[in-house]
Amino acid sequence: MTVELYAYTCGFLTIPQAFLLEHTTGRITVPIPAYLIVHPKGRVLFDSGLNLRTQIDPEAYIGAESLRYTTFHFRAGEEISARLQAIAVAPEDVTHVVNSHLHYDHAGGNAQAPNAEVIVQQREWEHAMALPDDDVAYRKTDFDTGQRVRRVCGEHDLFGDGTVTCLPTYGHTPGHQSLRVQTGRGEFILCGDACYLRRSLETLHLPGVRADREATLSVLERFRTMQERGARIMFGHDPEFWKTVPQGPRRLG
């Protein structure tokens, strides 16, 4: 059985560096990743990038206050649907979208895979749905789309064969999850925002944006153990790391 893994950069954001590394200053421009997993039983996206509205009118989408500290660098052709079409995958043929969490830079493209079932942790869904519609990070227009939603609790083996497994990595948000993917080229841990930067894994320098400090630290220590046993850790928003990542149509795994 062949499982293929492809990685994409779907635009960039410039944000305060303190979001990613507590007690730091300045700004940093970071990539917005998404992944495609091709499995014999389906095509899976892990995260879906930004909402198309941010290409045209980001202020109407996220509000003027947020744009004081966030700059979008997101051009036509960089959205996840275009990335898929470039390798002859129709967005309509995506069967699942696994969201690490429901922040706008991870769930903004969900609707571009209209036939997909969305896989999210139950506690993340409940947290997001309880927030007001004008919350800065959670935009209900991104994830309350009418798509089928499977709300899982804890570890979840998507196809029952151990190749694509949701891992609860709570800490960045109350219901964050990462994805373990087993391919013929090895084991990959798609971190999402559980580990933004390689520096955080190496030095345990925690991010400024997090829901639970101790849980965030515990996840980083888990990732260290996984890395020691041979898993490749795919850092969520590390600009230097992502310069080294093969982009679709080249296979990552």
C-alpha positions as CSV (number, residue, x, y, z in Angstrom):
1,M,0.0,0.0,0.0
2,T,1.4,3.4,-1.0
3,V,0.7,6.6,1.0
4,E,2.0,9.8,-0.6
5,L,2.6,13.1,1.2
6,Y,2.8,16.5,-0.5
7,A,3.4,19.9,1.1
8,Y,2.4,23.3,0.0
9,T,2.9,26.9,1.0
10,C,-0.3,28.8,0.7
11,G,0.7,32.4,1.2
12,F,2.5,34.2,4.0
13,L,1.7,36.3,7.1
14,T,3.7,39.0,8.8
15,I,3.0,39.1,12.5
16,P,4.7,40.0,15.8
17,Q,7.5,37.6,16.5
18,A,6.3,37.4,20.1
19,F,3.3,35.4,18.9
20,L,5.8,32.6,18.1
21,L,8.5,33.2,20.7
22,E,7.5,34.7,24.0
23,H,9.4,37.7,25.3
24,T,10.8,38.7,21.9
25,T,10.3,41.8,19.8
26,G,10.0,42.7,16.1
27,R,8.0,41.1,13.3
28,I,8.4,37.9,11.3
29,T,7.0,36.7,8.0
30,V,5.9,33.1,8.1
31,P,4.6,30.6,5.6
32,I,1.1,29.2,5.7
33,P,1.4,25.4,5.1
34,A,-1.1,22.8,4.0
35,Y,-0.6,19.2,3.1
36,L,-2.1,16.6,0.8
37,I,-2.1,12.9,1.8
38,V,-3.0,10.5,-1.0
39,H,-4.2,7.2,0.5
40,P,-5.8,4.3,-1.3
41,K,-9.1,5.1,0.5
42,G,-9.1,8.8,0.1
43,R,-7.4,12.2,-0.4
44,V,-6.8,14.1,2.8
45,L,-5.9,17.7,3.5
46,F,-4.2,18.6,6.7
47,D,-5.2,22.2,7.2
48,S,-6.4,24.3,4.3
49,G,-4.7,27.7,4.6
50,L,-6.3,31.1,4.3
51,N,-9.7,32.3,3.2
52,L,-9.9,33.6,-0.4
53,R,-11.4,36.8,0.9
54,T,-8.0,37.8,2.3
55,Q,-6.7,38.1,-1.2
56,I,-9.3,40.7,-2.1
57,D,-10.4,42.6,1.0
58,P,-8.8,41.4,4.2
59,E,-10.2,44.2,6.3
60,A,-13.8,43.1,5.5
61,Y,-12.8,39.6,6.5
62,I,-10.8,40.1,9.7
63,G,-11.4,43.7,10.7
64,A,-9.2,46.8,10.8
65,E,-7.9,46.2,14.3
66,S,-6.4,42.9,13.4
67,L,-4.7,44.4,10.4
68,R,-2.7,46.7,12.7
69,Y,-0.5,43.7,13.5
70,T,-1.1,41.3,10.7
71,T,-0.2,41.7,7.0
72,F,-1.4,39.1,4.4
73,H,0.8,38.2,1.5
74,F,-1.5,35.9,-0.3
75,R,-1.9,36.0,-4.1
76,A,-4.3,34.4,-6.6
77,G,-2.9,30.9,-7.4
78,E,-1.6,30.3,-3.9
79,E,-4.9,29.1,-2.4
80,I,-5.2,25.4,-1.6
81,S,-7.6,24.7,-4.5
82,A,-5.1,26.1,-7.0
83,R,-2.3,24.1,-5.4
84,L,-4.3,20.9,-5.8
85,Q,-5.3,21.6,-9.4
86,A,-1.6,22.2,-10.3
87,I,-1.0,18.5,-9.6
88,A,-4.2,17.4,-11.3
89,V,-6.2,16.8,-8.1
90,A,-9.7,18.2,-8.3
91,P,-10.7,20.0,-5.0
92,E,-14.0,18.2,-5.2
93,D,-12.2,14.9,-4.9
94,V,-10.7,15.6,-1.5
95,T,-12.5,13.3,0.9
96,H,-11.3,14.6,4.3
97,V,-9.9,17.9,5.7
98,V,-8.2,17.3,9.0
99,N,-7.9,20.7,10.8
100,S,-5.1,21.0,13.4
101,H,-7.3,23.7,14.9
102,L,-9.8,26.2,13.7
103,H,-7.8,29.4,13.5
104,Y,-8.3,31.4,10.3
105,D,-4.9,30.5,8.8
106,H,-5.6,26.7,9.2
107,A,-9.3,26.4,8.4
108,G,-9.7,29.3,6.0
109,G,-9.7,27.2,2.9
110,N,-12.0,24.4,4.1
111,A,-14.9,25.4,1.8
112,Q,-12.5,25.0,-1.2
113,A,-12.9,21.2,-0.7
114,P,-16.7,21.2,-0.8
115,N,-17.2,17.4,-0.6
116,A,-14.8,16.7,2.2
117,E,-15.6,15.6,5.7
118,V,-13.9,17.8,8.3
119,I,-12.1,16.0,11.1
120,V,-11.6,18.1,14.2
121,Q,-11.2,17.4,17.9
122,Q,-14.5,17.7,19.8
123,R,-13.1,20.1,22.3
124,E,-11.7,22.4,19.6
125,W,-15.1,22.5,17.9
126,E,-16.9,23.3,21.1
127,H,-14.4,26.0,22.0
128,A,-14.6,27.6,18.6
129,M,-18.4,27.5,18.4
130,A,-18.8,29.1,21.8
131,L,-16.8,32.2,20.8
132,P,-18.4,35.4,19.4
133,D,-18.6,35.8,15.7
134,D,-16.1,38.6,15.7
135,D,-13.3,36.7,17.5
136,V,-9.9,37.7,16.1
137,A,-8.5,34.2,15.5
138,Y,-11.6,32.0,14.9
139,R,-13.8,33.1,12.0
140,K,-17.0,31.0,11.9
141,T,-17.3,31.6,8.2
142,D,-14.2,29.4,7.7
143,F,-15.4,26.3,9.5
144,D,-19.2,26.6,10.0
145,T,-19.7,25.9,6.3
146,G,-22.3,23.1,6.2
147,Q,-19.7,20.5,5.4
148,R,-19.9,17.2,7.3
149,V,-17.9,17.4,10.5
150,R,-16.6,14.4,12.4
151,R,-15.7,15.5,16.0
152,V,-13.2,13.1,17.4
153,C,-11.9,12.7,21.0
154,G,-8.2,12.1,21.4
155,E,-6.1,9.9,19.0
156,H,-7.9,8.9,15.9
157,D,-6.8,6.4,13.2
158,L,-8.4,7.9,10.1
159,F,-8.3,4.8,7.9
160,G,-7.8,2.1,10.5
161,D,-4.4,1.0,9.2
162,G,-2.1,3.3,11.2
163,T,-0.9,5.4,8.2
164,V,-2.8,8.6,9.0
165,T,-3.4,9.3,12.7
166,C,-4.7,12.3,14.5
167,L,-2.7,13.0,17.6
168,P,-4.1,15.2,20.4
169,T,-1.6,18.0,21.0
170,Y,-3.6,20.3,23.2
171,G,-1.9,23.5,24.3
172,H,-1.8,26.0,21.5
173,T,-5.6,25.9,21.6
174,P,-7.8,23.8,23.8
175,G,-8.4,21.1,21.1
176,H,-5.3,21.3,18.9
177,Q,-4.3,18.1,17.0
178,S,-1.3,17.1,14.9
179,L,-1.1,14.4,12.3
180,R,1.2,11.4,12.1
181,V,1.7,10.1,8.5
182,Q,3.5,6.9,7.7
183,T,4.8,6.8,4.2
184,G,7.3,4.6,2.3
185,R,9.8,7.4,2.9
186,G,9.3,7.4,6.7
187,E,7.2,8.8,9.5
188,F,6.2,12.5,9.4
189,I,4.7,14.5,12.2
190,L,2.7,17.4,10.8
191,C,2.8,19.7,13.8
192,G,0.3,22.5,12.9
193,D,0.8,25.1,15.6
194,A,1.9,22.7,18.3
195,C,5.4,23.6,17.3
196,Y,5.8,26.8,15.2
197,L,9.6,26.9,15.0
198,R,12.5,24.5,15.1
199,R,14.0,26.8,17.8
200,S,11.1,26.0,20.1
201,L,11.8,22.2,19.9
202,E,15.6,22.7,20.3
203,T,15.5,25.1,23.2
204,L,11.9,24.8,24.6
205,H,11.4,28.5,24.0
206,L,7.6,28.6,24.2
207,P,5.3,30.7,21.9
208,G,3.6,33.7,23.2
209,V,0.2,32.6,21.8
210,R,-1.0,29.5,23.6
211,A,-4.0,28.3,25.7
212,D,-2.0,26.2,28.2
213,R,1.7,26.6,29.0
214,E,2.2,23.2,30.6
215,A,0.4,21.4,27.9
216,T,2.4,23.2,25.2
217,L,5.7,22.2,26.9
218,S,4.5,18.6,27.3
219,V,3.8,18.4,23.5
220,L,7.3,19.7,22.7
221,E,8.8,17.0,24.8
222,R,6.7,14.4,23.0
223,F,7.9,15.7,19.7
224,R,11.5,15.4,20.9
225,T,10.9,11.8,21.7
226,M,9.3,11.1,18.3
227,Q,12.2,12.9,16.6
228,E,14.8,10.7,18.5
229,R,13.1,7.6,17.2
230,G,13.3,8.8,13.6
231,A,10.2,10.8,12.9
232,R,10.6,13.9,10.8
233,I,9.0,16.9,12.6
234,M,7.3,19.3,10.2
235,F,7.4,22.7,12.0
236,G,4.3,24.8,11.6
237,H,5.4,28.2,10.5
238,D,9.2,28.2,10.4
239,P,10.4,30.3,7.5
240,E,13.9,28.9,7.3
241,F,12.7,25.3,7.6
242,W,10.1,25.8,4.9
243,K,12.7,26.9,2.4
244,T,14.0,23.3,2.6
245,V,10.7,21.5,2.2
246,P,9.9,20.1,-1.3
247,Q,6.7,21.5,-2.6
248,G,4.0,19.7,-4.6
249,P,4.1,18.3,-7.2
250,R,7.3,17.0,-5.7
251,R,6.6,14.3,-3.1
252,L,7.6,15.0,0.5
253,G,6.9,11.4,1.6
